[in-house]
Amino acid sequence: MAHQITLIPGDGIGPEVAEATVRVVAATGAPIEWERVDAGAEALARTGQLLPDDVFASLEITRVGLKGPTTTPVGGGHQSINVALRKKLNLYVNFRPVRRLPNLRTRFADVIIDLAIFRENTEDLYSGLEHEVIPDVVESLKIITKTASMRIARATFEYARREGRRKVTAVHKANIMKLSDGLFLKCCRAVAAEYPEIQFQELIVDNACMQMVMRPETFDLLVLPNLYGDIMSDLAAGLVGGLGIVPGANIGDGHAVFEAVHGTAPDIAGKSMANPTALMQSAALMLNHIGERVAARRLQDAIEATYAEGTHLTRDVGGTSSTAFTDAVVRHICASRV
Ligand code: NAD
């Protein structure tokens, strides 16, 4: 039986990297039927809705989606589609594994980097609760709840136990935000106490950023409130070759939507310069999630073989062409199937 998966190509480079990813998933032989729906600026232009109802209708049936990035205007305009999707489907875990790919030259090429970020995905300063108190004075509400903090901490420690990881670092600013970050930290400590075999560390977010650059090899799993998780994801991506590389998964109890960490990259959209690695690696996470483990392994191995070979890479990592990269990944998958 084929797996039905909702495909949301998104805006900017989204359709380019989505198309490349659909090609490599097809090459793995996994029985996938894509149900394509549109969301984002282009959906708005065509249907008058940013997040049309058919996106939710599709995800209600498939339960699993693969999503390209969508535009969020700065300093005004519509709310983030990602935030709306994550909240509506209660996708409370944002999981982002950050690993160096073979042979990829970066400033940190001599360091072993193999960490994963667990970002709380539903609250914090992303609640969108802002108002003008009096003219020229605005207030943004940072919401932290015990429920959301406990479940992201539990998801992190459960993953650590299941995957045999050694350490969890909770990142916070509870020295200043004593109540909100204080509650997040208290929840992490309470959950950590139930997993005595896993080392637990606490770091204040500014120090965590410095440590991440100075000693990235000391990190294993990180658990963070929403905003720090967002910022540290991009920081960590910078250590392993940039935003073109790092995949992600938004996971809840009933649904999962897989997407890269990167945005729509308007500066390179339509120029055949986008690196599809991040969405391809997100698709490998997705294949694992739906139980297509052989296909997931084939895809991940083929991506790594393409980097190890080093001759068909995209511009952001020292190569020339997106299409040649995708062709090379397909070639490695096909070679592994004979
Ligand atoms: P961005 O991630 O789009 O781009 C940052 C830089 O990284 C750019 O120089 C870009 O060229 C480069 N880059 C990103 N992805 C790349 C790839 N796959 N290959 C090669 N280079 C890549 O971040 P931004 O410019 O801050 O945001 C642009 C838009 O994307 C905004 O509207 C923002 O709200 C949105 N955004 C969406 C998501 C999402 O949908 N999940 C995430 C982040 C940002």
Residues whose N, C-alpha, C, O or C-beta is under 5 A from the ligand:
A	BS01	NAD	G68 P69 T70 T71 T72 P73 N82 L243 G244 A260 V261 H262 G263 T264 A265 P266 D267 I268 M273 A274 N275 D316
